[in-house]
């Protein structure tokens, strides 16, 4: 090799300095990310460990950073999954549930208080919207049964759709939507006062509205004294998989629900806070998800079970539900029925399958 082919030492020196600088900047950015989430009391479940950058003196600091991120990740998972006294108490409470009611609006406190339902799911407010919200005294009255026992009361919370009747809604979003808000579909806006919009639920701004902002949906529910949340539209990931080819959509929904559990149980110190999603039974393929939730609500199983065309789907769903039941967690089944004979048949069907069934108009 002659001199013309040899690498220039000055060029190598500049290149080495550049690589070192890049490694340093990457380490600082990673540290800032950790500090930001630690300051908020949260570590995202889905955070990924940074690769170790082997560049002289930077190697040790980046290894330490990777270890810190991995440790935080494990701690966050352990906080939502590990059995504790609170979790055991919840399982014991839910094991006693044999009846429930599902009513999102027009709720009369006296009527609910006089009922013998073991569990009640309602909206965050009397009307089902962001107006006339329940007070802690209201929720305490809903939780009190005639026999003096405590009724479990869960607040409905949609995480995969936004609605224009909720407290967080801003009218300017119709003309100037934030990045996470998609245009509503015509069938989701039959009434102008109640339009539902798909959301890119993995976006941080949406998750702040739901979870971590001081006045978030979840914080309001916790402050009102609800026993937990009944989470709807966890199956929203299917839309983004089908229409946008987003392969990470399902894991992002699992991470979103994990973050809800972490915020309620760890950040807010509500170790007994219940997480009950509705539908999305296939998410039970995730062991972490199944351990984190306290039960599941399933819509329309009875009517689908009577349809020959729906049998393959019903068999898959039944398999997932049996897995959850085997872990000692309840299935809250709900079908929309009005015919008395159908309601009777439905209740027998639910009992035969070990579900806690309710028929609502």
N, C-alpha and C positions, 0 to 999 in steps of 0.2 A: 504494500500500500504506500503510495507516495504522499507527500505532504498535502497535495491538493485534495486527497480523499479523506484526510484525517479530520475529525470533528474539531471545530474551533472551541478552545477552552473557555473563551469569554462567552460564547453562545451557550455552552453548557452551564456556566455559572449563572447567567441570566435566567435560563430555563429552570434551574434548581430553585432560584429565589422565587420565581413565579409560582411553582408548585407548592413551595412552602407557604407562600401568602394565601393561595387558594385553600390549603388545608386549614390554615389559621382562621380564615373567614368562615369556613364551613363549621369549624368547632364553635366559634362564637355564636353563629346562627342557631346551632343545635342547643347551646346552653340557654339562649334567650327563650327558645320555644319551651324548654323545661321550666324555666323560672316563671314564664307567663302562666302556664297551666298550674304550677304548684301554688302560685299566688292566688289563683282562683279556687284552689282546693280541688282541682280535677286534673286527672291525667287521661287523655283519650285512650280508650281501650285499643283502638286500631293503630296506634302509633307504631311505626316500624323502626327497628334498630338500625342506626347508621352504620355503614361499612367502616372498618378500621382503615385509616389512611396511614400507610407506612412511609413517613417522610421525616427521618431523623428524629429530632426531639419532639415532633408532633405525635409520634406513634403512641406514647404512653397516655397523653391527654385524651386522644380520641378513643382509646380502649376504655379508659375510665368513663368517658361520656356514653359509649355504647352500653357499658355495664349498668350505668345509672338509669338509662332509658329502659333497658330490659327489666331491671329491678322494679321500676315504677309500673311497668306493664303488668308484671306478675302480681304486684301488690294490689293493683286496681282490679284484676280478675279475681284475686282471692277475696277482696272486700265484697264483691257481689255474689260470689259462689259459695264461700266457705260456710258450713253450718254453724250457726251461733244460737244463743238462747232465744233471741228474737225470732230467728228463722224457724226454730223448732216450735215456738209458741204459735206462729202463724200457721204452720202445718197442722197443728192440733186444732186451731180455730176452724180452719177450712174443712178439716175432716168431719166436723160437726154440722156443716152446711147441708141441708136437705131440700131447701127451697130458696128461690130468689125472685126478684122482680127487676125489670128493665124499663125505666121510664125517664126519658131525657128532658121532658118539659111538662109544664102545667102540674107540677107536683104539689100536693097538699101535705104539709108536715103532719098534721093531726091524723090524716088517713094512713100515712106510712107508719107513724108511731104506734097506731092501734093495730097494725097488721102483725102477723106472726112470721114474716119472711126472715130468714137467717142472713140474707145478703141483699143489698139494694144498690143498683147502679143508676146513677142519675147524672144530669149535666152539671157543669160547674155553677150554673145559675138556675133560678126558678124557671125561667123561660126557655132554657136550653141555649141561650145566647150569652153574650158577654155582659148583659144588663141584669140588674136585680140579682146580684151574686149572693150565694149562701154565706151567712156569717158563721163564725165558730159556734155560736149558740144554736143556730139552725141545724148545723151538722150534728151537734150533740143530741138534739131532739130526734133527728132521724136515726141516730145510733141506738136510742133507748127503746127497748121492747117492753110490751105490757108486763111480762113476767120479771122485769128487772135486769134481764140479761142484755149483753151488748150485741147489737146488730152490726155487721160489717157494711160499711158504706164506701163505695168506690166512685170516683169522679171520672166520667167519660172524658177522654182527651184524644183528639185526632192528631196524628203525627205525620201522616202522608198526604193530607189535604189541608188547605186553609179555607176559612169561611168568612164572608163579609159581615157576619153578625157577631163576630168575636171581638173581645176588648182590644186586641192588637191591630185590628184592621184600620188602614188609612185610605181614605177615598182617593187620594192621588195615585194610588197604585193601579187604578183602572186604566189611566192614561200613561202612567210612567211606572211600570212594574219593576220591582227589584229583581235581581238576577235569579233568585231562587223561585220566583212565582211564575207559573205558566198560565196561559189563558184558560178560562173555564170552558168546559164542554157544554153544549146547549142543554143536554138533559140534566146537567148539574146546576142549572140556573133557571128552573121552572118558575121560581118566584124571585123577583128582583131583590127582595129583602133577605134572601138566603141563597147565595151563590157559592158553590164550592170550587176550589181551584187546586189543581195538582201543584205539588211543590217539589223542588229539588232538595229533598230532605237532608242530604249530606252537606249542604252548604252551611257554613258556620253562622251566618246571620239568621237563618231559620232556626237552627238549633239553639241559638241564644234566646230567641223569642219563646221557645218551648221550655228550655232547661235553665240556663245560667244567668240570664239578665235578672237584676234585682226584682223586677216586677213580672217575671216570666210566668207562663201558664202553670208550670209545675210548682213554682214557689207559691203562687196564689192558692193552689190546691192544698199544699202542705200547710200553709198558714191558716186555712179554713178548718183544718182538723180532719180531713178525709183520711180513711185508713189506707188508701192506695189509689191507683189509677187503672182504668179500664181503657186500654190503648187501642184505638181503631186505625185502620188503613196501614197496618204493618206489611201488608202484601202489595203496597204501592210500588215496590221494586220491580214487579213483573212488567209494569208499563214501560219502564226505562230499559229493561232488558230487551223487550220486544220491539220498541220503536226507535231506541237510540243505540242499541247494542252495548249497553253499559254492563260489562261483565262483573264489575265490582258492586253492583246495586244491591244484591242480597246481603253480602257481608257488611255493606255500609248500613243497612237497616238493622242488622244484628248489633253492630257497634253503637248505633243510635239508641237502641233500647237499653243496651248495657250502660250507656252514659246516663240515661234517665235513672236507672237503678242506683248507680254510683252516686249521683248527685243527691238523691233523696236519702239513701241509707247511710252514706258516709259524710258528704259535704254538709248536709242538713242534720245529720245525726239521728235520722228516723230509721233505726235498724229494722223495725217491724213493718216498714212501708211495703205494701203489696203491689206487685206488678202482674197484671192480668191482661194479655193482649187478646184481641178479637180476630179470629181467622188467621190466615198465614200459617196453617198447621205444618207445612213443609219446612218452616224455619226450625222445627224441632229436630231436624237432622243435626243441628249444631248442639253439641253436648253442653257448651257454655250457656247457650240460650235457654235450653231446657232446665238447667240447674238454677238459672237466674230468675225465671218467672215462677209464679205461685199457682198458676192454673191457666186455663184458656177458655175463651168464649168462642163458640162455633155457631155460625148463622146458617139457617136453611138446610140443615142436614136431613131432616125428616122428609121434606118435600123432594129433595134430590134423591133420597133413598127409594122413593116410589117411582122414579124415572129410570127406565131401562137404559137410556142413553147416558145417564150420569153414573152408572154403576162402576166403571173403571176409576173415576175420580173418587167416588165414595169409598171404594176399597182402599185407595191410597191414603185418604184422610183418616179412615178408621185405623189403619196401621199406625199412623203418627199418634193418634189419640190414645191408642192402647199403650204405646210407649210411655206417654205422660202419666196415664193412670197407674201403670206399673211402678212409677216413682212416687206414688201416693198423692198426686195432685189432681184436683177436680177438673171436670169438663162441664162448663156452663153452656148448655145448648139452648138456643133461642130460634123459634120459628114463628112466622107471621101468619097466624091462623085466626079465623073467626067462627067457623062452623063447629058446633059443640061436639059432634061425632068425631071430627078430625082432631080436635083438641084432646079428646079422651084417647084416641088411638096414638096420638103423638106422645102423651104422657106415659102410656104403657111401653111404647117403643124406647123412649129415653131411659126408663127404669130398667128395661131389659139389657140395655147397653152400659148401664152404670153411669149415665149422664144425669146431671141435675137440670131438668128441662123447664122452660117457661114458654108459654104461648102468648104472644102479644098481637094486638090488632094491626 
